[in-house]
Amino acid sequence: MGTAGDNTAPEGRPRAGGMGWSPSVAIIGTGFIGEVHARAVRLAGGRLVAVGASTPDRSREAVRRLGAQRTIDSPEELANSNDIDVAHICTPNALHASYADAALRSGKHVVCEKPLSTSADQAAALAELAAEQGLVATVPFVYRFYPMVRHAKQLVLAGGVGDIRLLHGSYLQDWMSDAADWSWRVEPTVNGPSRAFADIGSHWCDLIEFVSGHRIVSLIARLDVVIGARTVSDHATAFSSTSGDGVARAVETEDVARVLFETDRGASGSVVISQISIGRKNRLWFEINGATLSMSFDQETPETLIVADRGTSAAVVRGAKAMTGDAARLSELPPGHPQGYRDCFDAFVRDTYNAIGGEVPDGLPTFHDGVRAACIVDAVLASSKTDSWVEVPR
Ligand SMILES: NC(=O)c1ccc[n+]([C@@H]2O[C@H](COP(=O)([O-])OP(=O)(O)OC[C@H]3O[C@@H](n4cnc5c(N)ncnc54)[C@H](O)[C@@H]3O)[C@@H](O)[C@H]2O)c1
């Protein structure tokens, strides 16, 4: 595993881990994903002490809603909160770096949402800081925690797929498919310079690299603004349409990204990323074509992995006797009792807390993986500007 640093808590910090350790937690950003974190924190044995939102009023409302004890309303306040062991940063993207930096400098372990930062340089600085401080710092690339994804990875590692030739897929949503759909994600100052690709393309690239073991080394990308003007709303929340009663504003960031790429081990691939594909809700889909087998996975039907050779094609269902290792470890309910997105999140937070305790959970996505994703986002932006192939730094 590539946890930042050696997991040694700085002098004077409570040493994490072991039965009965209950970290004190702050969650900054209490919207859609902040609530998912809050549940996972409790299931992993954490105590939700403090929460922060966009205004002091909203922070106080979140204290009541999520059952916390108090508010934290700035990076400085987070840094000065000596009772907090772990900070979960779940704010809009442009705020990630200031909160993560404050938390790490004051000796707190950090879970920071993707994209780790709005630039690769800033993400790299955060990963370096986490390593210097010897703190655990993770990024919720949670699709890694589906048992069938781990099973696919194990098939690759065992050589069953053969040399990988082609990696391809898509990540499609429709919650931004109308001009009345608005979100802070449309504003570059709050979101960063890439929208659809940084938001969900980063998940796809992390997953395909995680499963295949290949690294994307060069790419050419097109970014398309399909809806040129959107109606601003203050009340927009992620994944729901707005009333569209605000003012129309020109859109700068992409609704769609199309990327061709090559890997360090001689494979090629492509991916389509879209937030305007009507009927698609959260369809992260990938296919890996090897010399022996092909495999495909769909996040909306995550209990199966399609495995095919030239003669047969079969849906391998979670719980199959062949599942071992992390695929079996993460398979927590009996077969036929579906696991889903929240189970991935709960397992991710539990593994993060185990890493704080000094264990080495396999496949835990760290700030290094956040940097990797940020480098790919930067390369996509650079390629779309120059209309040329761009190398992705390793
Ligand atoms: N890992 C995943 O699967 C996943 C899924 C969804 C979102 N995310 C990431 O989580 C982050 C939040 O996304 P969301 O969908 O929950 O958004 P959201 O709009 O639902 O929630 C954002 C929250 O941030 C708070 N906020 C805004 N400004 C703030 C400020 N100045 N200080 C403190 N809090 C502030 C808002 O009050 C709100 O509670 C984004 O970075 C997004 O990319 C990750």
The ligand as an ORCA input file, in Angstrom:
! r2SCAN-3c Opt
* xyz 0 1
  N     -15.795     10.193     -3.768
  C     -16.977     10.295     -4.296
  O     -17.553      9.297     -4.754
  C     -17.642     11.645     -4.362
  C     -19.013     11.751     -4.658
  C     -19.597     13.018     -4.654
  C     -18.832     14.147     -4.390
  N     -17.501     14.012     -4.134
  C     -16.681     15.205     -3.865
  O     -17.092     15.757     -2.610
  C     -17.020     17.178     -2.632
  C     -18.384     17.752     -2.254
  O     -19.332     17.345     -3.218
  P     -20.917     17.212     -2.865
  O     -21.520     16.487     -4.007
  O     -21.097     16.688     -1.509
  O     -21.342     18.740     -2.932
  P     -22.571     19.419     -2.182
  O     -22.863     20.662     -2.928
  O     -23.673     18.441     -1.960
  O     -21.955     19.783     -0.738
  C     -20.918     20.725     -0.566
  C     -20.829     21.111      0.899
  O     -19.729     22.016      1.082
  C     -20.162     23.075      1.934
  N     -19.375     24.282      1.688
  C     -19.482     25.174      0.672
  N     -18.607     26.194      0.868
  C     -17.955     25.927      2.023
  C     -16.962     26.615      2.786
  N     -16.478     27.794      2.373
  N     -16.509     26.048      3.919
  C     -17.001     24.871      4.362
  N     -17.953     24.187      3.699
  C     -18.427     24.711      2.554
  C     -21.634     23.259      1.603
  O     -22.313     23.898      2.684
  C     -22.073     21.813      1.452
  O     -22.353     21.271      2.721
  C     -16.534     17.548     -4.030
  O     -15.158     17.775     -4.010
  C     -16.850     16.318     -4.872
  O     -15.958     16.146     -5.968
  C     -16.908     12.789     -4.119
*
